Every structure is written in C-alpha cells, then in structure tokens.
Amino acid sequence: MPLRPEDVFTPNDFPVHTYVQRADKKLEDSLTFALGTPKTVISVSGPSKAGKTVLIERVVGSDNLITISGAVIGSASDLWDRVLDWIGVPDAVSKTVTDTGGYQIGAEGGGKAGIPFVVEGQAKATIQGQQSKAEGVSRTATRQGLAQVEREIAGSDFVVFVDDFHYIPRNSQTEVARQVKAAAGLGIKLCLAAVPHRADDAVRSNSELRGRTSGIDVGFWTLEELAEIATRGFATLGYTITDVDAQRLAIEACRSPQLMQQICLQACRVMGIREGRAADSPLTLSPLSFSAEATREALEMAASQTDYTSLVKTLHAGPKKRGMERKIFEFVDGSKGDVYRAILLALSADPPVSEITYNDLTKRIDRVCAGDEKPGMGSVVQSARHMSTLARASLPEERIIEWEHDANMGLLSISDPYLLFFLRSSTKLTQLGNEPQ
C-alpha cells in the first residue's frame, strides 16, 4: 500500500522515513557513549523544536523511553510518581488476611507482587455457614518514590527523559536536581533536555552534579540538513524536488526540522499529492515545480498549525498607553503603525534570524519604514524591553522573546522558531496593519 504524505512528513512524531543523521556532529555516538557511562546524568540542550526528543528516541527506542515533561513536575515526588504512572504501578495496594480456626481467607486488590506493605489497619471478616468469627489485618502499600523506581528500572535499558527541565519551578529545581543525582547513583539512566540559555539549570540547582553530567548540544540545523528532509521525503513518495526548491523551503523553516516537516507536509497538500507512487514506479523525470504562489500557500497553511495570534496581537499593541500618543510611522507595505509594528515588521523581514543585534535591528527597521521618519534609538530599546516583558506575562513558563541590553550592545532573541515562522508566513501582521490606528 503506497505511503501517504502524513506517513512520511511527521512534524509531531518520529520521522521514520526522513530522519537525518547529522554526521559531522556525531550526536548519536555521543549519546550512546553517555548512556553507557555509569552514574552519569545526560543533559541534551538545543534550540526549541531542534530535534532533541527525536535524537533521544532514535538512540534509546520508544519502548524504553519514559518521557516526563518538566511542565508537570512541581516537586521531586511528582517526577517519580510520573515514572511509576508510566510503568503502571498503582497508587496503593491493599491486602487482607483472615485466620478462622484452620481456614485462612485472603483478599488482595491491585498492584504488583512483592511491594512491601507500609500502612496497617484492622479488618473483620465472617465466614458464612460457620459459627466462628475472626479478626484479620488489612495492610495497604503506598508508593515509595525513588526507592520504588530503583527497584523497577535500575540497571535496565529504560531511560527517564525529563523534557524541558527549565519548566520546573525554580524553587523546586534544587530538590529535583538532588534526587536526579541520587537516582543516577542508583543506576537509573536519566536524560534532561533544555533550551541553550537554560541548559545549566540542573547544575546550578545542585553543584554536586558538576562533573557528573554529560552535555550534548544539538545546535541549530544547517540549510543543507533541512533540505535533505525534503529531498528524502519526496523521494520516498516517488517524487523529486530540485535542490533550489528544497533550499527555499529550508530557509523558511527557521532552522527547525520540526517546522521543515510541517512545511513539506503542507506542500504535498498544495501540490495535490495524496499518496505516494507505487514502489515499482520510476521517479518522475520532471521534478515538482514549486511556484511562488504554491510556496506561499504552503507556508500560510503551515503557519495555521503554529498559531501565535494572541501573542502577536499583544506585542503589536504594546503596553497600555499612558500620557502622550505614540508616534505613527508609514511602512513600505503600505500600512501605518507605531514602533511596536516597526519591530515586528523588521523581525519578519528576510532572512529569518532568531537573534538580532540592536544595530541589525535598526537597519531592518530603516528598510521597512517608508520616508524619513523612523523610530529613534531610545524608543526601539524601550519597546524591545517592553516586548520581552509582555511575552513573559503572556507565557510565563517560556522565554519566547528576550531583550538583553548593556552599554555596548543590545540583542533581541526569539527562542521559539514557531513564533518567527508565524510572523513571516501568516497573514496576521497584514491584518493588524489594516486595522484603524
């Protein structure tokens, strides 16, 4: 049965047909070696949507990977409870044993054999048809956190993968890091993932992890690596794509393989590809032709899967106005707006960049402004700082946009490539520009 595009291009699943081994980084070898090193905590860092989870699943295997999101961990006990949930250990196990003068009747509910009973209570039982009554003992076993996880998976091939460790509340990270160190010492394999600027959260939370942690940096993907996803995927479906078109799609993916998968999937939809060619069919002699219109349609459809409408509206409006009205500028796209629109238009300009210095930002603002009127340095710096604050208020668990400024330079960073892609490929900025000022 021919494969379908959604079988090949999988933005939300493991890319069975389009996995790209980035040979120059030797990531798989590094992770395999680290997993084989006893009592080592592995820290995998890399930009958001850069393939950290896919790398770990590739090496460990989905059946052996116990994935826990940092967003659901409020304490160390939460971590081990989630692991035990994955294993299938019940919250509690009760057992009642009754002795009735030669007969022993027992009732046991739930759980795995061999779990010690730690809470005791009295229970009574009556055997029908006999004159004797007896009292028995009811014991209930409750979960034992790390100790029970050790009994279940220590020394095995199972790997506890804490994704987005930086999402764990700061006031809980110290205790979690302490128990992570203890777990590694007990022979439990652990892997922590975080974005680059929060990659050392675990070590900072517990300095004793220093020297016991193996760091692997996934890094940004190159255009060539992203283009290979398109080339492999379309070939798997029985089609060819030119190197030029593959590179063009790769540029729009904002250095994210997950976004590249989404773009290629939507491109199949636009090109009318519903299923792949039969295995014995030769590749088409003429490569697929991606017109500018077809490419734009595919990008807009992909942007609808990465919706940042609320945040973009918040950033475009800026903080609540106080006192004087903001100065309005005219832009080359025919719209009008204040300094906040100027910054967003600059960020959406070519080429896509996730980090931009103040000097480059002002150059872009100059290009998107029409005429001689442009936002001044003080206005740009203050507005960039406000945008960082607004983003943190809208999404407190994430650092979507950050502004760093000192006497010598300023740097505006967008940590989530989906936001950058949404700014560039959705119609939201155009819609906001058409609204009355």
LUMDRENTOR-194127 format. One line per field, with one value per residue (C-alpha): residue number from 1; residue in one letter; x negated, y negated, z. Coordinates in nm, 3 decimals. Each point is the difference from the previous one (the first is absolute). Example, Ala and Ser with C-alpha at 12.3 -4.5 7.8 and 13.67 -1.06 7.14 Angstrom:
resi (1; 2);
resn (A; S);
east (-1.230; -0.137);
north (0.450; -0.344);
up (0.780; -0.066);
This chain:
resi (1; 2; 3; 4; 5; 6; 7; 8; 9; 10; 11; 12; 13; 14; 15; 16; 17; 18; 19; 20; 21; 22; 23; 24; 25; 26; 27; 28; 29; 30; 31; 32; 33; 34; 35; 36; 37; 38; 39; 40; 41; 42; 43; 44; 45; 46; 47; 48; 49; 50; 51; 52; 53; 54; 55; 56; 57; 58; 59; 60; 61; 62; 63; 64; 65; 66; 67; 68; 69; 70; 71; 72; 73; 74; 75; 76; 77; 78; 79; 80; 81; 82; 83; 84; 85; 86; 87; 88; 89; 90; 91; 92; 93; 94; 95; 96; 97; 98; 99; 100; 101; 102; 103; 104; 105; 106; 107; 108; 109; 110; 111; 112; 113; 114; 115; 116; 117; 118; 119; 120; 121; 122; 123; 124; 125; 126; 127; 128; 129; 130; 131; 132; 133; 134; 135; 136; 137; 138; 139; 140; 141; 142; 143; 144; 145; 146; 147; 148; 149; 150; 151; 152; 153; 154; 155; 156; 157; 158; 159; 160; 161; 162; 163; 164; 165; 166; 167; 168; 169; 170; 171; 172; 173; 174; 175; 176; 177; 178; 179; 180; 181; 182; 183; 184; 185; 186; 187; 188; 189; 190; 191; 192; 193; 194; 195; 196; 197; 198; 199; 200; 201; 202; 203; 204; 205; 206; 207; 208; 209; 210; 211; 212; 213; 214; 215; 216; 217; 218; 219; 220; 221; 222; 223; 224; 225; 226; 227; 228; 229; 230; 231; 232; 233; 234; 235; 236; 237; 238; 239; 240; 241; 242; 243; 244; 245; 246; 247; 248; 249; 250; 251; 252; 253; 254; 255; 256; 257; 258; 259; 260; 261; 262; 263; 264; 265; 266; 267; 268; 269; 270; 271; 272; 273; 274; 275; 276; 277; 278; 279; 280; 281; 282; 283; 284; 285; 286; 287; 288; 289; 290; 291; 292; 293; 294; 295; 296; 297; 298; 299; 300; 301; 302; 303; 304; 305; 306; 307; 308; 309; 310; 311; 312; 313; 314; 315; 316; 317; 318; 319; 320; 321; 322; 323; 324; 325; 326; 327; 328; 329; 330; 331; 332; 333; 334; 335; 336; 337; 338; 339; 340; 341; 342; 343; 344; 345; 346; 347; 348; 349; 350; 351; 352; 353; 354; 355; 356; 357; 358; 359; 360; 361; 362; 363; 364; 365; 366; 367; 368; 369; 370; 371; 372; 373; 374; 375; 376; 377; 378; 379; 380; 381; 382; 383; 384; 385; 386; 387; 388; 389; 390; 391; 392; 393; 394; 395; 396; 397; 398; 399; 400; 401; 402; 403; 404; 405; 406; 407; 408; 409; 410; 411; 412; 413; 414; 415; 416; 417; 418; 419; 420; 421; 422; 423; 424; 425; 426; 427; 428; 429; 430; 431; 432; 433; 434; 435; 436; 437);
resn (M; P; L; R; P; E; D; V; F; T; P; N; D; F; P; V; H; T; Y; V; Q; R; A; D; K; K; L; E; D; S; L; T; F; A; L; G; T; P; K; T; V; I; S; V; S; G; P; S; K; A; G; K; T; V; L; I; E; R; V; V; G; S; D; N; L; I; T; I; S; G; A; V; I; G; S; A; S; D; L; W; D; R; V; L; D; W; I; G; V; P; D; A; V; S; K; T; V; T; D; T; G; G; Y; Q; I; G; A; E; G; G; G; K; A; G; I; P; F; V; V; E; G; Q; A; K; A; T; I; Q; G; Q; Q; S; K; A; E; G; V; S; R; T; A; T; R; Q; G; L; A; Q; V; E; R; E; I; A; G; S; D; F; V; V; F; V; D; D; F; H; Y; I; P; R; N; S; Q; T; E; V; A; R; Q; V; K; A; A; A; G; L; G; I; K; L; C; L; A; A; V; P; H; R; A; D; D; A; V; R; S; N; S; E; L; R; G; R; T; S; G; I; D; V; G; F; W; T; L; E; E; L; A; E; I; A; T; R; G; F; A; T; L; G; Y; T; I; T; D; V; D; A; Q; R; L; A; I; E; A; C; R; S; P; Q; L; M; Q; Q; I; C; L; Q; A; C; R; V; M; G; I; R; E; G; R; A; A; D; S; P; L; T; L; S; P; L; S; F; S; A; E; A; T; R; E; A; L; E; M; A; A; S; Q; T; D; Y; T; S; L; V; K; T; L; H; A; G; P; K; K; R; G; M; E; R; K; I; F; E; F; V; D; G; S; K; G; D; V; Y; R; A; I; L; L; A; L; S; A; D; P; P; V; S; E; I; T; Y; N; D; L; T; K; R; I; D; R; V; C; A; G; D; E; K; P; G; M; G; S; V; V; Q; S; A; R; H; M; S; T; L; A; R; A; S; L; P; E; E; R; I; I; E; W; E; H; D; A; N; M; G; L; L; S; I; S; D; P; Y; L; L; F; F; L; R; S; S; T; K; L; T; Q; L; G; N; E; P; Q);
east (0.000; -0.150; -0.110; 0.190; -0.171; 0.099; -0.182; -0.319; -0.002; 0.074; -0.036; 0.149; -0.146; -0.324; -0.118; -0.036; -0.053; -0.171; -0.239; -0.320; -0.314; -0.214; -0.326; -0.234; 0.141; -0.001; 0.295; 0.116; -0.349; -0.038; 0.336; -0.063; -0.335; 0.151; 0.280; -0.259; -0.195; 0.109; 0.151; 0.007; 0.284; 0.035; 0.091; 0.119; 0.028; 0.108; 0.240; 0.372; 0.132; -0.354; 0.047; -0.118; 0.280; -0.038; -0.373; 0.061; 0.277; -0.224; -0.272; 0.209; 0.307; 0.358; 0.070; -0.280; 0.057; 0.193; 0.076; 0.106; 0.063; -0.155; 0.327; 0.176; -0.270; 0.059; -0.216; -0.236; 0.285; 0.191; -0.287; -0.007; 0.380; 0.004; -0.262; 0.203; 0.312; -0.182; -0.108; 0.356; -0.054; 0.326; 0.025; 0.067; 0.045; 0.211; -0.004; 0.212; -0.084; 0.249; -0.062; 0.320; -0.109; -0.171; 0.121; -0.182; 0.184; -0.185; 0.104; -0.246; 0.073; -0.222; -0.371; -0.308; -0.116; -0.285; 0.084; -0.045; 0.297; -0.062; 0.339; 0.195; 0.359; 0.247; 0.264; 0.270; 0.136; 0.276; 0.010; 0.356; 0.125; -0.238; 0.037; -0.345; -0.101; -0.351; -0.184; -0.260; -0.253; 0.042; -0.318; -0.029; -0.313; -0.055; -0.256; -0.351; -0.134; -0.361; -0.050; 0.275; -0.123; -0.340; 0.152; 0.188; -0.256; -0.349; -0.261; 0.244; 0.013; 0.282; -0.087; 0.187; 0.013; 0.096; 0.091; -0.013; -0.170; 0.006; 0.381; -0.034; 0.059; -0.323; 0.083; 0.036; -0.301; -0.248; 0.181; 0.068; -0.367; -0.107; 0.219; -0.108; -0.359; 0.102; 0.194; -0.299; -0.210; 0.253; -0.039; 0.302; -0.069; 0.113; -0.002; 0.097; 0.085; 0.008; -0.045; -0.357; 0.038; 0.146; -0.219; -0.189; 0.310; -0.053; -0.368; 0.073; 0.271; -0.242; -0.371; -0.077; 0.124; -0.300; -0.238; 0.281; 0.185; -0.068; 0.109; 0.113; 0.083; 0.236; -0.054; 0.170; 0.060; -0.170; 0.194; -0.156; 0.121; 0.351; 0.009; -0.087; 0.330; 0.186; -0.216; 0.037; 0.367; 0.112; -0.221; 0.169; 0.334; -0.136; -0.064; -0.305; -0.054; -0.269; -0.285; 0.111; 0.354; -0.124; -0.229; 0.281; 0.224; -0.293; -0.058; 0.361; -0.028; -0.191; -0.264; 0.255; 0.038; 0.347; 0.108; -0.160; 0.214; 0.312; -0.086; -0.064; 0.324; 0.200; -0.191; 0.125; 0.353; -0.041; -0.161; 0.287; -0.211; 0.238; -0.207; -0.337; -0.068; -0.014; -0.335; -0.068; 0.075; -0.302; -0.062; 0.157; -0.242; 0.113; -0.043; 0.292; 0.034; 0.058; 0.130; -0.020; 0.377; -0.003; -0.286; 0.179; 0.318; -0.192; -0.170; 0.328; 0.157; -0.298; 0.027; 0.359; -0.145; -0.229; 0.253; -0.146; 0.287; 0.059; -0.366; -0.056; 0.305; -0.135; -0.346; 0.144; 0.213; -0.284; 0.061; 0.299; -0.043; -0.054; -0.026; -0.116; 0.112; -0.271; -0.146; 0.141; -0.225; 0.066; -0.136; -0.097; 0.284; 0.244; 0.103; -0.041; -0.089; -0.216; -0.342; 0.139; 0.123; -0.335; -0.187; 0.231; -0.027; -0.378; -0.001; 0.214; -0.232; -0.251; -0.199; 0.155; -0.222; 0.069; -0.250; -0.052; -0.226; 0.122; -0.203; 0.148; 0.346; -0.016; -0.125; 0.301; 0.232; -0.147; 0.082; 0.362; 0.071; 0.111; -0.129; -0.237; 0.197; -0.137; 0.007; -0.292; -0.251; 0.163; 0.342; -0.127; -0.190; 0.289; 0.252; -0.216; -0.024; 0.378; 0.056; -0.214; 0.206; 0.331; -0.107; -0.099; 0.334; 0.191; -0.202; -0.164; -0.152; -0.185; -0.251; 0.144; -0.158; -0.287; -0.178; -0.348; -0.157; -0.316; -0.208; -0.158; 0.268; 0.352; 0.123; 0.357; 0.055; 0.295; -0.038; 0.294; -0.041; 0.377; 0.049; -0.254; 0.163; 0.347; -0.117; -0.143; 0.252; 0.342; 0.222; 0.036; -0.235; 0.176; 0.338; -0.121; -0.141; 0.340; 0.171; 0.066; -0.261);
north (0.000; -0.337; -0.233; -0.322; -0.338; 0.003; 0.335; -0.154; -0.357; 0.022; -0.332; 0.148; 0.349; 0.187; -0.049; 0.361; -0.080; -0.339; 0.035; -0.187; 0.111; -0.311; 0.183; -0.290; -0.036; 0.374; -0.058; 0.362; 0.127; -0.258; 0.086; 0.374; -0.039; -0.223; 0.249; 0.271; -0.202; 0.105; -0.254; -0.278; -0.247; -0.095; -0.356; -0.053; -0.366; -0.170; -0.257; 0.060; 0.243; 0.101; 0.377; 0.075; 0.248; 0.163; 0.053; 0.166; 0.221; 0.101; 0.125; 0.131; 0.130; -0.102; 0.314; -0.081; -0.375; -0.131; -0.358; -0.247; -0.368; -0.250; -0.192; 0.265; 0.021; -0.217; 0.205; 0.298; 0.228; -0.107; 0.124; 0.346; 0.023; -0.068; 0.268; 0.250; -0.102; 0.086; 0.337; 0.069; 0.023; -0.070; -0.276; 0.249; 0.375; 0.150; 0.354; 0.158; 0.335; 0.165; 0.308; 0.192; 0.298; 0.209; -0.188; -0.300; -0.232; -0.280; -0.280; -0.208; -0.300; -0.150; -0.039; 0.205; 0.287; -0.069; -0.360; -0.041; -0.100; -0.311; -0.106; 0.232; 0.004; 0.243; 0.185; 0.250; 0.293; 0.256; 0.335; 0.090; 0.341; 0.017; -0.112; -0.147; -0.359; -0.137; -0.324; -0.049; -0.262; -0.229; -0.147; -0.266; -0.063; -0.351; -0.118; -0.055; -0.248; 0.034; 0.322; 0.169; -0.136; 0.146; 0.345; -0.023; -0.130; -0.042; 0.171; 0.045; -0.154; -0.234; -0.369; -0.270; -0.299; -0.332; -0.225; -0.379; 0.021; -0.380; 0.012; 0.139; -0.287; -0.157; 0.067; 0.373; 0.047; 0.037; 0.296; 0.159; -0.036; 0.153; 0.303; 0.028; 0.029; 0.264; 0.193; 0.006; 0.136; 0.282; 0.108; -0.177; -0.152; -0.361; -0.250; -0.367; -0.231; -0.378; -0.300; -0.136; -0.298; 0.229; 0.303; -0.032; -0.031; 0.344; -0.063; -0.344; 0.154; 0.260; -0.069; 0.363; 0.091; -0.180; 0.267; 0.257; -0.143; 0.077; -0.291; 0.043; -0.308; 0.065; -0.347; -0.170; 0.192; -0.110; -0.071; 0.309; 0.225; -0.143; 0.029; 0.369; 0.055; -0.124; 0.193; 0.329; -0.044; -0.080; 0.280; 0.242; -0.107; 0.055; -0.362; -0.219; -0.354; -0.231; -0.106; -0.361; 0.071; 0.214; -0.283; -0.253; 0.201; 0.053; -0.374; -0.048; 0.275; -0.236; 0.269; 0.239; 0.358; 0.019; -0.305; 0.145; 0.310; -0.216; -0.213; 0.306; 0.162; -0.309; -0.025; 0.350; -0.117; -0.303; 0.208; 0.249; 0.291; 0.225; 0.315; 0.117; 0.170; 0.379; 0.146; 0.127; -0.336; -0.196; -0.347; -0.270; -0.138; -0.354; -0.114; -0.157; -0.366; -0.223; -0.331; -0.307; 0.016; 0.370; -0.058; -0.293; 0.205; 0.287; -0.236; -0.163; 0.340; 0.104; -0.325; 0.090; 0.299; -0.227; -0.255; -0.288; -0.238; -0.111; -0.070; -0.189; -0.216; -0.076; -0.089; -0.208; -0.204; -0.049; -0.089; -0.208; -0.355; -0.269; -0.371; -0.095; 0.195; 0.202; -0.131; 0.163; 0.098; 0.101; 0.331; 0.135; 0.255; -0.292; 0.026; -0.242; 0.073; -0.081; 0.124; 0.342; 0.067; -0.121; 0.258; 0.286; -0.087; -0.010; 0.344; 0.140; -0.129; 0.211; 0.194; 0.169; -0.037; 0.112; -0.246; -0.355; -0.270; -0.353; -0.129; 0.259; -0.058; -0.373; 0.069; 0.223; -0.261; -0.254; 0.234; 0.063; -0.370; -0.222; -0.357; -0.169; 0.049; 0.296; 0.104; -0.133; 0.204; -0.062; 0.097; 0.324; 0.106; -0.078; 0.173; 0.312; 0.019; -0.037; 0.274; 0.238; -0.081; 0.041; 0.339; 0.120; -0.115; 0.178; 0.322; -0.001; 0.348; -0.086; -0.254; -0.062; -0.343; -0.141; -0.331; -0.039; -0.344; -0.151; -0.308; 0.156; 0.204; 0.134; 0.342; 0.104; 0.378; 0.213; 0.341; 0.171; 0.034; 0.042; -0.363; -0.122; 0.216; -0.128; -0.362; 0.069; 0.240; -0.075; -0.287; -0.129; -0.299; -0.106; 0.023; -0.205; -0.261; -0.044; -0.078; -0.369; -0.172);
up (0.000; -0.101; 0.276; 0.061; 0.052; 0.369; 0.035; -0.135; 0.128; 0.374; 0.187; 0.317; -0.009; -0.054; -0.362; -0.106; -0.369; 0.029; 0.292; -0.081; 0.179; 0.036; -0.052; 0.075; 0.354; 0.083; 0.232; 0.003; 0.090; 0.276; 0.153; -0.021; 0.177; 0.270; 0.068; 0.047; 0.255; 0.352; 0.242; -0.258; -0.051; -0.367; -0.093; -0.358; -0.093; -0.317; -0.142; 0.027; -0.265; -0.098; 0.035; 0.356; 0.066; -0.342; 0.061; 0.336; -0.138; -0.289; 0.237; 0.289; -0.186; 0.076; 0.206; 0.244; 0.025; 0.301; -0.102; 0.270; -0.076; 0.238; -0.020; 0.212; 0.267; 0.304; 0.237; 0.003; 0.106; -0.313; -0.215; 0.151; 0.004; -0.373; -0.058; 0.203; -0.194; -0.323; 0.141; 0.111; 0.375; 0.190; 0.257; 0.277; 0.051; 0.278; 0.138; 0.270; 0.164; 0.240; 0.213; 0.101; 0.199; -0.261; -0.305; -0.140; -0.234; -0.175; -0.229; -0.196; -0.220; -0.273; -0.037; -0.067; 0.214; 0.235; 0.084; 0.378; 0.210; 0.200; 0.137; 0.226; 0.126; 0.157; -0.204; 0.100; -0.200; 0.055; -0.175; -0.097; 0.114; 0.297; 0.357; 0.031; -0.054; -0.026; -0.031; -0.269; -0.093; -0.302; -0.137; -0.272; -0.200; -0.128; -0.253; 0.122; -0.256; -0.104; 0.201; -0.197; -0.333; 0.085; 0.053; -0.327; -0.252; 0.154; -0.214; -0.289; -0.347; 0.101; -0.015; 0.193; -0.232; 0.161; -0.290; 0.052; 0.341; 0.009; 0.033; 0.353; 0.246; 0.120; 0.364; -0.077; -0.227; 0.287; 0.154; -0.339; -0.098; 0.332; -0.057; -0.363; 0.122; 0.254; -0.266; -0.234; 0.287; 0.040; -0.361; -0.148; -0.341; -0.025; -0.281; 0.039; -0.291; -0.002; -0.226; -0.019; 0.234; 0.268; -0.066; 0.330; 0.220; 0.154; 0.079; 0.142; 0.215; 0.136; -0.041; 0.084; -0.349; -0.145; -0.127; 0.003; -0.300; -0.365; -0.222; -0.361; -0.205; -0.291; -0.143; -0.292; -0.323; -0.319; -0.319; -0.160; 0.284; -0.018; -0.379; 0.031; 0.185; -0.308; -0.244; 0.189; 0.072; -0.353; -0.137; 0.242; -0.147; -0.350; -0.098; -0.046; 0.116; -0.132; 0.226; -0.047; 0.123; 0.288; 0.109; -0.036; 0.232; 0.239; 0.034; 0.109; 0.264; 0.231; 0.066; 0.152; -0.132; 0.155; -0.199; -0.313; 0.040; 0.032; -0.304; -0.218; 0.116; -0.096; -0.329; -0.086; 0.066; -0.226; -0.276; 0.011; 0.126; 0.195; -0.005; -0.124; -0.329; -0.008; 0.100; -0.353; -0.165; -0.127; 0.137; -0.209; -0.257; 0.071; 0.362; 0.180; -0.086; 0.301; -0.126; 0.221; 0.045; 0.097; 0.243; 0.163; 0.037; 0.160; 0.244; 0.100; 0.058; 0.214; 0.196; 0.090; 0.187; 0.204; 0.120; 0.202; -0.071; 0.360; 0.073; -0.327; 0.069; 0.348; -0.131; -0.283; 0.242; 0.248; 0.365; 0.102; -0.126; 0.260; -0.060; -0.349; -0.304; -0.172; -0.320; -0.313; -0.291; -0.359; -0.125; -0.340; 0.010; -0.011; 0.364; 0.288; 0.362; 0.298; 0.107; 0.103; -0.352; -0.132; 0.210; -0.097; -0.370; 0.038; 0.164; -0.280; -0.272; -0.198; 0.092; 0.306; 0.309; 0.356; 0.151; -0.118; 0.138; 0.058; -0.296; -0.238; 0.141; -0.070; -0.354; -0.059; 0.148; -0.241; -0.289; 0.101; 0.062; -0.286; -0.011; 0.242; 0.322; 0.199; 0.369; 0.203; 0.199; 0.337; -0.130; -0.157; 0.314; 0.233; -0.226; -0.039; 0.378; 0.031; -0.258; 0.204; 0.310; -0.185; -0.138; 0.347; 0.141; -0.278; 0.024; 0.344; -0.035; -0.319; -0.122; -0.343; -0.050; 0.204; -0.020; 0.144; 0.006; 0.139; -0.073; -0.309; -0.169; 0.007; -0.109; -0.078; 0.007; -0.111; 0.160; -0.171; -0.378; -0.027; 0.102; -0.254; -0.266; 0.093; -0.031; -0.345; -0.152; 0.147; -0.110; 0.355; -0.031; -0.319; 0.173; 0.298; -0.236; -0.161; 0.329; 0.077; 0.216);
